[in-house]
Amino acid sequence: MKPMLTPRPTGAFIGASWAALFIGVLTYLAGLWNASMLLNEKGYYFTLLMYGLFAAVSLQKSVRDRLEGIPVTGIYFGLCWLSLGLAILLLAIGLSNATFSTSEKGFYAMSFILSLFAAVAVQKNIRDTASFPEEPPHSSDGSI
């Protein structure tokens, strides 16, 4: 398989993906910090966020590896999908059984999904940027 040439991500897209990741994670964590729930419930939702972020990044890396012809075992690929699905399912189950208001449930769901999406975008940008050689520094007089 011939490797695909991926264009270098723009600074704007890199910045936007990092901003989305920080906004999603910090908003979710601020909601947990200010929530009037038991500490074990806060731990459950925090663990789901961390598990979901890891699963999303791991799945993105596995998909990309396969596209680039890097071997990924079927069991690992399946575990990545299962982990991401479980993280989302466990959040849905937790929120459906929670005594929060509907708007609070939506807040956690949206900040969780934003965080997962942004983590995938950040990981993609890191990988795409790493595939390009470092650019030499430019001086103001045009010389290198």
DSSP file (Angstrom, degrees, kcal/mol; ACC not computed):
  #  RESIDUE AA STRUCTURE BP1 BP2  ACC     N-H-->O    O-->H-N    N-H-->O    O-->H-N    TCO  KAPPA ALPHA  PHI   PSI    X-CA   Y-CA   Z-CA
    1    1 A M              0   0    0      0, 0.0     3,-0.0     0, 0.0    66,-0.0   0.000 360.0 360.0 360.0 131.5    0.0    0.0    0.0
    2    2 A K        -     0   0    0      1,-0.1    67,-0.1    67,-0.0     2,-0.0  -0.655 360.0-113.1 -80.1 129.3    1.4    3.4   -1.0
    3    3 A P        -     0   0    0      0, 0.0     2,-0.3     0, 0.0    65,-0.1  -0.356  29.5-121.4 -64.6 141.0    1.4    5.8    2.0
    4    4 A M        -     0   0    0     63,-0.1     2,-0.8     1,-0.0    63,-0.0  -0.589  18.1-125.9 -81.2 142.9   -1.0    8.8    1.6
    5    5 A L        -     0   0    0     -2,-0.3    -1,-0.0     0, 0.0     0, 0.0  -0.816  25.9-162.9 -90.9 113.6    0.5   12.2    1.7
    6    6 A T        -     0   0    0     -2,-0.8   125,-0.0   122,-0.1     2,-0.0  -0.833  20.4-119.8 -97.2 129.9   -1.3   14.2    4.4
    7    7 A P        -     0   0    0      0, 0.0     3,-0.1     0, 0.0    -1,-0.0  -0.338  36.2 -95.1 -67.0 150.8   -0.9   18.0    4.2
    8    8 A R        -     0   0    0      1,-0.1   121,-0.1   121,-0.1   117,-0.1  -0.444  46.6-111.1 -63.0 132.3    0.6   19.7    7.2
    9    9 A P        -     0   0    0      0, 0.0    -1,-0.1     0, 0.0     2,-0.1  -0.362  33.8-113.1 -65.6 146.1   -2.2   20.9    9.6
   10   10 A T     >  -     0   0    0      1,-0.1     4,-2.3    -3,-0.1     5,-0.2  -0.386  19.2-116.4 -75.8 157.3   -2.5   24.7    9.7
   11   11 A G  H  > S+     0   0    0      1,-0.2     4,-2.8     2,-0.2     5,-0.2   0.860 116.0  56.3 -59.9 -36.0   -1.7   26.6   12.8
   12   12 A A  H  > S+     0   0    0      2,-0.2     4,-2.5     1,-0.2    -1,-0.2   0.911 108.7  45.3 -64.3 -42.6   -5.4   27.7   13.1
   13   13 A F  H  > S+     0   0    0      2,-0.2     4,-2.4     1,-0.2    -2,-0.2   0.899 113.4  49.9 -69.6 -39.1   -6.6   24.1   13.1
   14   14 A I  H  X S+     0   0    0     -4,-2.3     4,-2.2     2,-0.2     5,-0.2   0.944 114.0  45.6 -62.1 -47.0   -4.0   23.0   15.6
   15   15 A G  H  X S+     0   0    0     -4,-2.8     4,-2.6     1,-0.2    -2,-0.2   0.902 112.7  50.3 -62.8 -41.8   -4.9   25.9   17.9
   16   16 A A  H  X S+     0   0    0     -4,-2.5     4,-2.4     2,-0.2    -1,-0.2   0.884 110.7  49.0 -65.4 -38.5   -8.6   25.2   17.5
   17   17 A S  H  X S+     0   0    0     -4,-2.4     4,-2.1     2,-0.2   105,-0.2   0.912 113.2  46.2 -70.0 -40.5   -8.3   21.6   18.3
   18   18 A W  H  X S+     0   0    0     -4,-2.2     4,-2.7     2,-0.2     5,-0.2   0.912 113.1  50.8 -64.7 -41.8   -6.2   22.3   21.4
   19   19 A A  H  X S+     0   0    0     -4,-2.6     4,-2.9     1,-0.2     5,-0.2   0.920 110.1  49.4 -61.9 -43.5   -8.7   25.0   22.5
   20   20 A A  H  X S+     0   0    0     -4,-2.4     4,-2.8     2,-0.2     5,-0.2   0.898 111.2  50.1 -62.6 -40.1  -11.6   22.6   22.0
   21   21 A L  H  X S+     0   0    0     -4,-2.1     4,-2.6    97,-0.2     5,-0.3   0.948 114.2  43.5 -63.7 -48.3   -9.8   19.9   24.1
   22   22 A F  H  X S+     0   0    0     -4,-2.7     4,-2.6     1,-0.2     5,-0.3   0.914 115.7  48.5 -64.4 -42.0   -9.0   22.3   26.9
   23   23 A I  H  X S+     0   0    0     -4,-2.9     4,-2.2    -5,-0.2     5,-0.2   0.943 114.7  45.2 -63.7 -46.8  -12.5   23.8   26.8
   24   24 A G  H  X S+     0   0    0     -4,-2.8     4,-2.1    -5,-0.2    -2,-0.2   0.942 119.0  40.1 -62.4 -49.0  -14.2   20.4   26.8
   25   25 A V  H  X S+     0   0    0     -4,-2.6     4,-2.8    -5,-0.2     5,-0.2   0.940 117.9  46.5 -68.4 -47.2  -12.1   18.9   29.6
   26   26 A L  H  X S+     0   0    0     -4,-2.6     4,-2.5    -5,-0.3    -1,-0.2   0.871 113.4  49.4 -65.7 -35.9  -12.0   22.0   31.8
   27   27 A T  H  X S+     0   0    0     -4,-2.2     4,-2.3    -5,-0.3    -1,-0.2   0.931 112.4  47.5 -66.3 -45.1  -15.7   22.5   31.5
   28   28 A Y  H  X S+     0   0    0     -4,-2.1     4,-2.0    -5,-0.2    -2,-0.2   0.934 115.1  46.0 -59.7 -47.0  -16.4   18.9   32.3
   29   29 A L  H  X S+     0   0    0     -4,-2.8     4,-2.8     2,-0.2    -2,-0.2   0.870 110.4  52.9 -67.3 -37.0  -14.1   19.1   35.3
   30   30 A A  H  X S+     0   0    0     -4,-2.5     4,-2.2     2,-0.2    -1,-0.2   0.897 108.2  51.8 -63.8 -38.9  -15.5   22.4   36.5
   31   31 A G  H  X S+     0   0    0     -4,-2.3     4,-0.8     2,-0.2    -2,-0.2   0.908 111.6  46.3 -62.4 -41.5  -18.9   20.8   36.4
   32   32 A L  H >< S+     0   0    0     -4,-2.0     3,-0.6     2,-0.2     5,-0.2   0.915 110.7  53.0 -65.1 -42.7  -17.7   17.9   38.5
   33   33 A W  H 3< S+     0   0    0     -4,-2.8    -2,-0.2     1,-0.2    -1,-0.2   0.898 116.7  37.8 -60.4 -41.6  -15.9   20.3   40.9
   34   34 A N  H 3< S+     0   0    0     -4,-2.2    -1,-0.2    -5,-0.2    -2,-0.2   0.495  92.7 113.9 -90.0  -4.2  -19.1   22.3   41.5
   35   35 A A    <<  -     0   0    0     -4,-0.8     2,-0.9    -3,-0.6     7,-0.1  -0.351  66.4-134.8 -71.8 147.5  -21.6   19.4   41.4
   36   36 A S        +     0   0    0     -2,-0.1     2,-0.3     2,-0.0    -1,-0.1  -0.516  65.8 115.3 -99.0  64.1  -23.5   18.5   44.6
   37   37 A M  S    S-     0   0    0     -2,-0.9     5,-0.0    -5,-0.2    -2,-0.0  -0.842  73.5 -82.7-125.7 165.5  -22.9   14.7   44.2
   38   38 A L     >  -     0   0    0     -2,-0.3     4,-2.1     1,-0.1     3,-0.4  -0.249  39.6-113.7 -65.4 156.0  -21.0   12.2   46.3
   39   39 A L  H  > S+     0   0    0      1,-0.2     4,-2.4     2,-0.2     5,-0.1   0.855 116.8  55.9 -61.7 -36.3  -17.2   11.9   45.9
   40   40 A N  H  > S+     0   0    0      2,-0.2     4,-1.7     1,-0.2    -1,-0.2   0.843 106.9  50.6 -67.4 -31.0  -17.6    8.4   44.5
   41   41 A E  H  > S+     0   0    0     -3,-0.4     4,-2.3     2,-0.2    -2,-0.2   0.908 109.4  50.2 -69.1 -41.7  -20.0    9.7   41.8
   42   42 A K  H  X S+     0   0    0     -4,-2.1     4,-2.4     1,-0.2    -2,-0.2   0.904 109.9  51.6 -61.2 -40.3  -17.5   12.4   40.9
   43   43 A G  H  X S+     0   0    0     -4,-2.4     4,-2.6     2,-0.2    -1,-0.2   0.875 107.4  53.2 -62.8 -38.2  -14.8    9.7   40.7
   44   44 A Y  H  X S+     0   0    0     -4,-1.7     4,-2.1     2,-0.2    -2,-0.2   0.947 112.6  42.5 -61.5 -50.1  -17.0    7.6   38.4
   45   45 A Y  H  X S+     0   0    0     -4,-2.3     4,-1.7     2,-0.2    -2,-0.2   0.855 114.5  51.2 -68.7 -34.9  -17.5   10.5   36.0
   46   46 A F  H  X S+     0   0    0     -4,-2.4     4,-2.3    -5,-0.2    -1,-0.2   0.933 110.4  48.9 -65.4 -45.3  -13.8   11.6   36.1
   47   47 A T  H  X S+     0   0    0     -4,-2.6     4,-2.8     1,-0.2     5,-0.2   0.883 108.5  54.1 -62.5 -38.8  -12.7    8.0   35.4
   48   48 A L  H  X S+     0   0    0     -4,-2.1     4,-2.7     2,-0.2    -1,-0.2   0.891 108.0  50.2 -62.4 -39.1  -15.1    7.8   32.4
   49   49 A L  H  X S+     0   0    0     -4,-1.7     4,-2.5     2,-0.2    -2,-0.2   0.948 113.6  44.2 -63.9 -47.5  -13.6   11.0   31.0
   50   50 A M  H  X S+     0   0    0     -4,-2.3     4,-2.2     2,-0.2    -2,-0.2   0.919 116.1  47.2 -64.1 -43.7  -10.1    9.7   31.3
   51   51 A Y  H  X S+     0   0    0     -4,-2.8     4,-2.6     1,-0.2    -1,-0.2   0.909 112.8  49.6 -63.3 -43.3  -11.0    6.3   29.9
   52   52 A G  H  X S+     0   0    0     -4,-2.7     4,-2.6    -5,-0.2    -2,-0.2   0.905 110.2  49.9 -64.4 -42.2  -12.9    7.8   27.1
   53   53 A L  H  X S+     0   0    0     -4,-2.5     4,-2.2     2,-0.2     5,-0.2   0.928 113.5  46.0 -62.4 -44.9  -10.0   10.1   26.1
   54   54 A F  H  X S+     0   0    0     -4,-2.2     4,-2.6     1,-0.2    -2,-0.2   0.925 113.6  48.8 -63.7 -44.0   -7.6    7.3   26.1
   55   55 A A  H  X S+     0   0    0     -4,-2.6     4,-2.4     1,-0.2    29,-0.2   0.901 111.5  49.4 -64.2 -41.0   -9.9    5.0   24.1
   56   56 A A  H  X S+     0   0    0     -4,-2.6     4,-2.3     2,-0.2    -1,-0.2   0.922 114.3  44.2 -65.2 -44.4  -10.6    7.7   21.5
   57   57 A V  H  X S+     0   0    0     -4,-2.2     4,-2.4     2,-0.2    -2,-0.2   0.910 114.1  50.2 -66.7 -41.8   -6.9    8.5   21.0
   58   58 A S  H  X S+     0   0    0     -4,-2.6     4,-2.2    -5,-0.2    -2,-0.2   0.894 111.6  48.0 -64.9 -40.1   -6.0    4.8   20.9
   59   59 A L  H  X S+     0   0    0     -4,-2.4     4,-2.7    21,-0.2     5,-0.2   0.921 111.1  50.7 -65.8 -43.4   -8.7    4.1   18.3
   60   60 A Q  H  X S+     0   0    0     -4,-2.3     4,-2.4     1,-0.2    -2,-0.2   0.915 111.7  48.1 -60.8 -42.6   -7.7    7.0   16.2
   61   61 A K  H  X S+     0   0    0     -4,-2.4     4,-2.8     2,-0.2    -1,-0.2   0.908 111.8  49.5 -64.9 -41.6   -4.1    5.8   16.3
   62   62 A S  H  X S+     0   0    0     -4,-2.2     4,-2.3     2,-0.2    -2,-0.2   0.907 111.5  48.0 -64.8 -42.3   -5.1    2.3   15.4
   63   63 A V  H  X S+     0   0    0     -4,-2.7     4,-2.1     2,-0.2    -2,-0.2   0.931 114.4  46.7 -62.9 -45.0   -7.2    3.4   12.4
   64   64 A R  H  X S+     0   0    0     -4,-2.4     4,-1.9    -5,-0.2     6,-0.2   0.903 109.8  53.5 -64.7 -42.1   -4.4    5.6   11.2
   65   65 A D  H  <>S+     0   0    0     -4,-2.8     5,-2.9     1,-0.2     4,-0.3   0.933 109.4  48.8 -57.9 -46.1   -1.8    2.8   11.6
   66   66 A R  H ><5S+     0   0    0     -4,-2.3     3,-1.3     1,-0.2    -1,-0.2   0.904 109.4  51.9 -62.2 -40.9   -4.0    0.5    9.5
   67   67 A L  H 3<5S+     0   0    0     -4,-2.1    -1,-0.2     1,-0.3    -2,-0.2   0.837 111.1  48.3 -63.5 -32.0   -4.4    3.1    6.8
   68   68 A E  T 3<5S-     0   0    0     -4,-1.9    -1,-0.3    -5,-0.1    -2,-0.2   0.361 120.7-107.7 -90.6   5.1   -0.6    3.6    6.7
   69   69 A G  T < 5S+     0   0    0     -3,-1.3    -3,-0.2    -4,-0.3    -2,-0.1   0.623  71.3 143.1  80.5  12.9    0.0   -0.2    6.5
   70   70 A I      < -     0   0    0     -5,-2.9    -1,-0.3    -6,-0.2    -2,-0.1  -0.759  58.6-108.3 -85.2 127.6    1.4   -0.4   10.1
   71   71 A P        +     0   0    0      0, 0.0     2,-0.4     0, 0.0    -5,-0.1  -0.306  39.8 176.9 -63.4 134.1    0.2   -3.7   11.6
   72   72 A V        -     0   0    0     -6,-0.0    -3,-0.0    -7,-0.0   -10,-0.0  -0.990  30.6-121.1-133.1 124.4   -2.5   -3.6   14.2
   73   73 A T     >  -     0   0    0     -2,-0.4     4,-2.4     1,-0.1     5,-0.2  -0.306  16.5-124.7 -66.8 150.2   -3.8   -6.8   15.6
   74   74 A G  H  > S+     0   0    0      1,-0.2     4,-2.6     2,-0.2     5,-0.2   0.856 110.1  55.7 -61.5 -36.4   -7.5   -7.4   15.3
   75   75 A I  H  > S+     0   0    0      2,-0.2     4,-2.2     1,-0.2    -1,-0.2   0.908 110.1  44.6 -66.3 -40.5   -7.8   -8.0   19.0
   76   76 A Y  H  > S+     0   0    0      2,-0.2     4,-2.2     1,-0.2    -2,-0.2   0.920 113.4  50.5 -68.0 -42.7   -6.3   -4.6   19.8
   77   77 A F  H  X S+     0   0    0     -4,-2.4     4,-1.9     1,-0.2    -2,-0.2   0.917 112.6  47.1 -60.0 -43.7   -8.4   -2.9   17.2
   78   78 A G  H  X S+     0   0    0     -4,-2.6     4,-2.8     1,-0.2    -1,-0.2   0.885 109.7  53.1 -64.9 -39.7  -11.5   -4.5   18.6
   79   79 A L  H  X S+     0   0    0     -4,-2.2     4,-2.8     2,-0.2    -1,-0.2   0.855 106.0  54.4 -64.9 -34.4  -10.6   -3.5   22.1
   80   80 A C  H  X S+     0   0    0     -4,-2.2     4,-2.2     2,-0.2   -21,-0.2   0.946 111.9  43.2 -62.8 -47.8  -10.2    0.1   21.0
   81   81 A W  H  X S+     0   0    0     -4,-1.9     4,-2.6     1,-0.2    -2,-0.2   0.923 115.3  49.6 -62.9 -44.2  -13.7    0.1   19.5
   82   82 A L  H  X S+     0   0    0     -4,-2.8     4,-2.8     1,-0.2    -2,-0.2   0.912 110.6  50.4 -61.5 -43.5  -15.1   -1.7   22.6
   83   83 A S  H  X S+     0   0    0     -4,-2.8     4,-2.5     2,-0.2    -1,-0.2   0.921 111.8  46.0 -63.1 -45.1  -13.4    0.7   25.0
   84   84 A L  H  X S+     0   0    0     -4,-2.2     4,-2.1   -29,-0.2     5,-0.2   0.932 114.6  48.3 -64.2 -44.3  -14.8    3.8   23.2
   85   85 A G  H  X S+     0   0    0     -4,-2.6     4,-2.7    -5,-0.2    -2,-0.2   0.900 112.0  49.7 -61.5 -41.0  -18.2    2.3   23.0
   86   86 A L  H  X S+     0   0    0     -4,-2.8     4,-3.3     2,-0.2     5,-0.3   0.907 108.3  52.8 -65.3 -42.0  -18.1    1.3   26.7
   87   87 A A  H  X S+     0   0    0     -4,-2.5     4,-1.8     1,-0.2    -1,-0.2   0.930 114.4  41.8 -59.9 -45.0  -17.0    4.7   27.8
   88   88 A I  H  X S+     0   0    0     -4,-2.1     4,-2.4     2,-0.2    -2,-0.2   0.914 116.4  48.9 -69.0 -42.3  -19.9    6.4   25.9
   89   89 A L  H  X S+     0   0    0     -4,-2.7     4,-2.8    -5,-0.2     5,-0.2   0.922 110.9  49.6 -63.0 -44.8  -22.4    3.7   27.1
   90   90 A L  H  X S+     0   0    0     -4,-3.3     4,-2.6     2,-0.2    -1,-0.2   0.864 111.0  50.0 -65.1 -35.2  -21.3    4.0   30.7
   91   91 A L  H  X S+     0   0    0     -4,-1.8     4,-2.9    -5,-0.3     5,-0.2   0.933 111.6  48.7 -65.7 -44.1  -21.7    7.7   30.6
   92   92 A A  H  X S+     0   0    0     -4,-2.4     4,-2.4     2,-0.2    -2,-0.2   0.913 113.5  46.5 -61.9 -42.9  -25.2    7.3   29.1
   93   93 A I  H  X S+     0   0    0     -4,-2.8     4,-1.7     2,-0.2    -1,-0.2   0.931 113.5  49.1 -65.0 -45.1  -26.2    4.8   31.7
   94   94 A G  H  X S+     0   0    0     -4,-2.6     4,-0.7     1,-0.2    -2,-0.2   0.921 114.5  44.4 -60.5 -44.5  -24.8    7.0   34.5
   95   95 A L  H  < S+     0   0    0     -4,-2.9     3,-0.4     1,-0.2    -1,-0.2   0.870 110.3  54.0 -70.6 -35.6  -26.6   10.1   33.3
   96   96 A S  H  < S+     0   0    0     -4,-2.4    -1,-0.2    -5,-0.2    -2,-0.2   0.822 114.9  41.5 -68.7 -27.7  -29.9    8.3   32.7
   97   97 A N  H  < S+     0   0    0     -4,-1.7    -1,-0.2    -5,-0.2    -2,-0.2   0.525  95.8 103.8 -93.7  -6.3  -29.8    7.1   36.3
   98   98 A A  S  < S-     0   0    0     -4,-0.7     7,-0.1    -3,-0.4    -3,-0.0  -0.341  71.7-134.2 -75.6 156.8  -28.6   10.3   37.8
   99   99 A T        +     0   0    0     -2,-0.1    -1,-0.1     2,-0.0     3,-0.1   0.144  64.8 125.1 -95.7  19.1  -30.9   12.7   39.6
  100  100 A F        -     0   0    0     -5,-0.2     2,-0.1     1,-0.1     0, 0.0  -0.231  69.9 -96.1 -70.3 164.2  -29.5   15.7   37.8
  101  101 A S     >  -     0   0    0      1,-0.1     4,-2.2     4,-0.0     5,-0.2  -0.387  37.7-107.4 -72.1 162.1  -31.6   18.2   35.9
  102  102 A T  H  > S+     0   0    0      1,-0.2     4,-2.3     2,-0.2     5,-0.2   0.881 120.9  53.5 -61.1 -38.2  -31.9   17.6   32.1
  103  103 A S  H  > S+     0   0    0      2,-0.2     4,-2.1     1,-0.2    -1,-0.2   0.871 107.8  50.7 -66.6 -35.6  -29.7   20.6   31.4
  104  104 A E  H  > S+     0   0    0      2,-0.2     4,-2.2     1,-0.2    -2,-0.2   0.902 109.4  50.6 -67.0 -40.6  -27.0   19.2   33.7
  105  105 A K  H  X S+     0   0    0     -4,-2.2     4,-2.4     1,-0.2    -2,-0.2   0.918 111.2  48.4 -61.8 -43.3  -27.1   15.9   32.0
  106  106 A G  H  X S+     0   0    0     -4,-2.3     4,-2.8     2,-0.2     5,-0.3   0.876 107.7  56.2 -64.4 -37.4  -26.8   17.6   28.6
  107  107 A F  H  X S+     0   0    0     -4,-2.1     4,-2.3     2,-0.2     5,-0.2   0.942 110.8  42.8 -58.9 -49.8  -23.9   19.6   29.9
  108  108 A Y  H  X S+     0   0    0     -4,-2.2     4,-2.0     1,-0.2    -2,-0.2   0.914 115.3  49.7 -65.2 -42.5  -21.9   16.5   30.9
  109  109 A A  H  X S+     0   0    0     -4,-2.4     4,-2.4    -5,-0.2    -2,-0.2   0.931 114.0  44.4 -63.1 -45.8  -22.8   14.7   27.7
  110  110 A M  H  X S+     0   0    0     -4,-2.8     4,-2.6     1,-0.2     5,-0.2   0.906 114.4  47.3 -69.6 -41.6  -21.8   17.6   25.4
  111  111 A S  H  X S+     0   0    0     -4,-2.3     4,-1.9    -5,-0.3    -1,-0.2   0.856 113.0  51.4 -68.8 -31.6  -18.6   18.4   27.2
  112  112 A F  H  X S+     0   0    0     -4,-2.0     4,-2.2    -5,-0.2    -2,-0.2   0.948 112.8  43.6 -65.8 -49.9  -17.7   14.7   27.2
  113  113 A I  H  X S+     0   0    0     -4,-2.4     4,-2.6     1,-0.2     5,-0.2   0.894 112.7  52.7 -65.8 -40.2  -18.3   14.3   23.5
  114  114 A L  H  X S+     0   0    0     -4,-2.6     4,-2.6     1,-0.2    -1,-0.2   0.915 109.5  50.4 -59.4 -42.4  -16.4   17.6   22.7
  115  115 A S  H  X S+     0   0    0     -4,-1.9     4,-2.3     2,-0.2    -2,-0.2   0.910 110.9  48.1 -63.2 -43.2  -13.5   16.3   24.7
  116  116 A L  H  X S+     0   0    0     -4,-2.2     4,-1.8     2,-0.2    -2,-0.2   0.935 113.9  46.4 -63.7 -46.4  -13.4   13.0   22.8
  117  117 A F  H  X S+     0   0    0     -4,-2.6     4,-2.1     1,-0.2    -2,-0.2   0.927 113.8  48.3 -61.7 -45.2  -13.6   14.7   19.4
  118  118 A A  H  X S+     0   0    0     -4,-2.6     4,-2.9    -5,-0.2   -97,-0.2   0.871 107.2  55.7 -65.8 -36.9  -10.9   17.2   20.3
  119  119 A A  H  X S+     0   0    0     -4,-2.3     4,-2.3     1,-0.2    -1,-0.2   0.896 108.6  48.4 -62.4 -38.9   -8.6   14.5   21.6
  120  120 A V  H  X S+     0   0    0     -4,-1.8     4,-2.3     2,-0.2    -2,-0.2   0.919 112.6  48.2 -65.6 -43.7   -8.8   12.8   18.3
  121  121 A A  H  X S+     0   0    0     -4,-2.1     4,-2.4     2,-0.2    -2,-0.2   0.907 112.1  48.9 -64.6 -42.0   -8.1   16.0   16.4
  122  122 A V  H  X S+     0   0    0     -4,-2.9     4,-2.5  -105,-0.2    -1,-0.2   0.927 112.0  48.6 -63.5 -44.5   -5.2   16.9   18.6
  123  123 A Q  H  X S+     0   0    0     -4,-2.3     4,-2.3    -5,-0.2    -2,-0.2   0.897 111.3  50.5 -64.0 -39.3   -3.7   13.4   18.2
  124  124 A K  H  X S+     0   0    0     -4,-2.3     4,-3.0     2,-0.2     5,-0.2   0.927 111.0  48.8 -62.8 -45.0   -4.1   13.6   14.4
  125  125 A N  H  X S+     0   0    0     -4,-2.4     4,-2.8     2,-0.2     5,-0.2   0.902 110.4  50.7 -62.5 -41.5   -2.4   17.0   14.4
  126  126 A I  H  X S+     0   0    0     -4,-2.5     4,-2.0     2,-0.2    -1,-0.2   0.925 114.1  44.6 -62.0 -44.1    0.5   15.7   16.4
  127  127 A R  H  X S+     0   0    0     -4,-2.3     4,-0.9     2,-0.2    -2,-0.2   0.915 114.6  47.9 -68.2 -42.7    0.9   12.8   14.1
  128  128 A D  H >< S+     0   0    0     -4,-3.0     3,-0.6     1,-0.2     4,-0.3   0.918 113.3  47.9 -64.0 -43.0    0.6   14.8   11.0
  129  129 A T  H >< S+     0   0    0     -4,-2.8     3,-1.4     1,-0.2    -1,-0.2   0.875 107.2  56.5 -65.6 -37.8    3.0   17.5   12.2
  130  130 A A  H 3< S+     0   0    0     -4,-2.0    -1,-0.2     1,-0.3    -2,-0.2   0.722  97.0  64.6 -67.8 -20.3    5.6   14.8   13.2
  131  131 A S  T << S+     0   0    0     -4,-0.9    -1,-0.3    -3,-0.6    -2,-0.2   0.565  92.2  76.3 -81.1  -6.8    5.6   13.4    9.7
  132  132 A F  S <  S-     0   0    0     -3,-1.4     3,-0.1    -4,-0.3     2,-0.0  -0.811  89.4-110.6-102.7 144.3    7.1   16.6    8.3
  133  133 A P        -     0   0    0      0, 0.0     2,-0.1     0, 0.0    -2,-0.1  -0.349  45.0 -90.4 -67.7 154.0   10.7   17.6    8.8
  134  134 A E        -     0   0    0      1,-0.1    -4,-0.0    -4,-0.1     0, 0.0  -0.387  41.5-123.9 -63.4 139.5   11.5   20.5   11.0
  135  135 A E        -     0   0    0     -3,-0.1    -1,-0.1    -2,-0.1     3,-0.1  -0.669  26.0-113.7 -84.5 139.3   11.6   23.8    9.3
  136  136 A P        -     0   0    0      0, 0.0    -1,-0.1     0, 0.0     2,-0.1  -0.411  39.4 -97.6 -69.0 149.2   14.8   25.8    9.6
  137  137 A P        -     0   0    0      0, 0.0     2,-0.4     0, 0.0     0, 0.0  -0.384  37.0-135.5 -66.4 146.1   14.4   29.1   11.5
  138  138 A H        -     0   0    0     -3,-0.1     2,-0.2    -2,-0.1     6,-0.2  -0.841  11.7-149.3-104.3 138.0   14.0   32.2    9.4
  139  139 A S    >   -     0   0    0      4,-1.3     3,-1.3    -2,-0.4     0, 0.0  -0.637  26.6-112.7-101.0 165.8   15.8   35.4   10.1
  140  140 A S  T 3  S+     0   0    0      1,-0.2    -1,-0.1    -2,-0.2    -2,-0.0   0.738 113.4  57.7 -70.9 -22.9   14.6   38.9    9.3
  141  141 A D  T 3  S-     0   0    0      2,-0.1    -1,-0.2     1,-0.0     3,-0.1   0.413 116.8-108.1 -89.8   4.8   17.1   39.5    6.6
  142  142 A G  S <  S+     0   0    0     -3,-1.3     2,-0.2     1,-0.3    -2,-0.1   0.333  81.6 119.5  89.9  -7.9   16.0   36.5    4.6
  143  143 A S              0   0    0      1,-0.1    -4,-1.3    -5,-0.0    -1,-0.3  -0.502 360.0 360.0 -87.7 162.8   19.1   34.4    5.3
  144  144 A I              0   0    0     -2,-0.2    -1,-0.1    -6,-0.2    -2,-0.0   0.433 360.0 360.0 -92.7 360.0   19.0   31.0    7.1
